[in-house]
Amino acid sequence: MTTARALTGVALLAVAASLAGGGAWALQNAPQQPPPAQLPPAAPAAPSAPVAPSTATPAPVPVQIAPAPTPAPQSETPKPADAPPAKPEEPAKRARASVAIIQALDKVTTETMRFEAPVGQPIRYKTLVFTVRACETTTPDEDAPDQVAYVTVDTQPKALPGRVAPPGRQIYKGWMYANSPGLNPLEHPVYDAWLIACKTSAPEAPAASR
């Protein structure tokens, strides 16, 4: 009995050694596998964008508008029925003079003569006859202060002894200006004349007739 147990143990050891030797031979003759490839290091993750704060518009709050107060009716003051209408302001009137002072020039002889012509009275200067219709001074509200005279001038030669004077012919009609003698001048080939001033007194001496 003891010998049988010993033989059984030896057999078991032999089987175990055989198995151990076969396993070692299998591991030695097994094909060699290449080592695993090394992967590159992973790139760092990009930082995440900051999240913008919420800009949600709050819902509008309804506002109640109070109605405007109704104005109280105003009592109309009755106008008096007998009130006269307002009169428009009258424009300023020009000061009128009774005499015009005129200066005449003979272009041929260069002779000058200053004489006074009462308003409405014809005054002769050589072959010219001056009649002043009005002589006035401008008002302060006008553009420029001046003295003006409305004059008519006729040409009429003198009558020869024993003969009738020839009829006259008007050569000028209009306003003459003392401060602007060239504004509306007398146009004549021989004579020239212009206004000097207006005055209210009578002429100092009768105009000479030549």
SVG drawing of the C-alpha trace seen along z (x, -y; Angstrom):
<svg xmlns="http://www.w3.org/2000/svg" viewBox="-73 -197 85 199">
<polyline fill="none" stroke="black" stroke-width="0.4" points="0.0,0.0 2.7,-2.5 4.7,-1.6 1.6,-2.2 1.1,-5.7 4.8,-6.6 4.6,-5.5 1.5,-7.6 3.2,-10.7 6.2,-10.2 3.9,-10.0 2.1,-13.2 5.5,-14.9 6.5,-13.7 3.3,-15.0 3.7,-18.3 7.3,-18.7 6.2,-17.7 3.5,-20.3 5.9,-23.0 8.5,-22.2 5.9,-22.4 4.6,-25.7 8.1,-27.1 8.8,-25.9 5.5,-27.4 6.4,-30.8 9.9,-30.7 8.8,-29.7 5.8,-32.1 6.1,-34.9 7.3,-38.2 4.7,-41.0 5.9,-44.6 5.6,-47.0 2.6,-49.3 3.3,-52.6 3.6,-55.7 0.9,-58.3 1.8,-62.0 0.8,-63.9 -2.7,-65.3 -3.0,-69.1 -4.3,-71.1 -7.9,-71.8 -8.8,-75.4 -10.2,-77.6 -13.9,-77.9 -15.3,-81.3 -16.8,-83.3 -20.5,-83.1 -22.0,-86.6 -24.3,-87.8 -27.9,-87.6 -29.2,-90.8 -32.8,-90.0 -34.9,-93.1 -37.3,-93.3 -40.9,-93.3 -42.3,-96.9 -44.4,-98.0 -47.7,-99.5 -48.0,-103.2 -51.3,-104.7 -51.6,-108.3 -53.9,-110.6 -56.4,-112.4 -55.6,-116.1 -57.8,-118.4 -60.5,-120.1 -60.0,-123.9 -62.7,-125.8 -64.7,-127.9 -63.7,-131.5 -66.3,-134.1 -66.0,-136.5 -66.0,-140.1 -68.5,-141.8 -67.1,-144.6 -68.8,-147.9 -70.9,-148.3 -70.2,-152.0 -66.4,-151.7 -64.9,-153.5 -62.4,-151.5 -58.8,-152.3 -57.5,-154.8 -54.3,-153.8 -51.3,-155.9 -50.9,-158.7 -47.6,-159.0 -45.5,-162.0 -45.9,-164.9 -43.1,-166.7 -42.5,-170.3 -43.4,-172.6 -41.5,-175.8 -42.7,-178.7 -39.5,-179.5 -37.0,-177.4 -33.4,-178.5 -32.1,-177.4 -28.7,-177.8 -28.4,-178.0 -25.4,-177.7 -24.7,-178.9 -22.4,-176.2 -21.3,-178.5 -20.3,-181.6 -19.7,-179.6 -21.9,-182.2 -23.7,-181.0 -26.7,-182.7 -28.5,-181.8 -32.0,-183.0 -35.1,-182.4 -38.4,-181.1 -41.6,-181.4 -43.9,-178.4 -46.3,-178.9 -44.6,-181.9 -42.8,-181.6 -39.2,-183.0 -37.2,-183.6 -33.5,-182.9 -32.5,-183.9 -34.6,-181.7 -35.7,-179.4 -38.8,-179.8 -38.8,-178.0 -42.0,-177.3 -41.7,-175.6 -44.8,-173.6 -43.7,-172.4 -40.6,-172.6 -40.4,-170.2 -38.1,-168.8 -38.1,-165.0 -39.4,-163.5 -37.1,-161.8 -38.5,-158.4 -37.3,-158.6 -34.1,-157.0 -32.0,-160.2 -32.6,-163.7 -33.0,-166.0 -34.8,-169.0 -36.7,-168.4 -38.6,-170.6 -41.0,-169.8 -40.1,-172.0 -41.2,-172.5 -38.9,-174.2 -40.0,-175.7 -37.9,-177.2 -39.3,-180.4 -37.2,-183.0 -37.9,-186.7 -40.3,-188.5 -38.7,-191.0 -40.0,-194.6 -43.3,-194.8 -43.7,-191.0 -45.5,-188.3 -43.5,-186.0 -43.2,-182.5 -45.0,-179.8 -43.0,-178.0 -42.0,-174.3 -41.6,-172.3 -38.2,-170.6 -38.2,-169.4 -40.7,-168.2 -39.8,-166.4 -38.3,-166.4 -34.9,-168.1 -32.9,-167.0 -30.6,-169.4 -28.3,-166.7 -28.3,-164.7 -28.2,-167.2 -27.2,-164.5 -30.2,-162.2 -32.7,-163.9 -30.9,-166.6 -32.0,-169.1 -30.7,-168.0 -30.2,-171.0 -27.3,-171.6 -26.7,-175.2 -28.1,-175.5 -27.9,-173.5 -29.8,-174.1 -30.2,-172.4 -31.9,-172.9 -29.9,-174.5 -32.4,-174.6 -36.0,-175.3 -36.9,-178.3 -40.1,-179.7 -39.4,-183.5 -40.2,-185.6 -37.5,-186.2 -35.0,-188.9 -35.0,-190.5 -36.8,-190.0 -35.0,-187.6 -33.1,-189.3 -34.2,-188.7 -31.4,-188.6"/>
</svg>
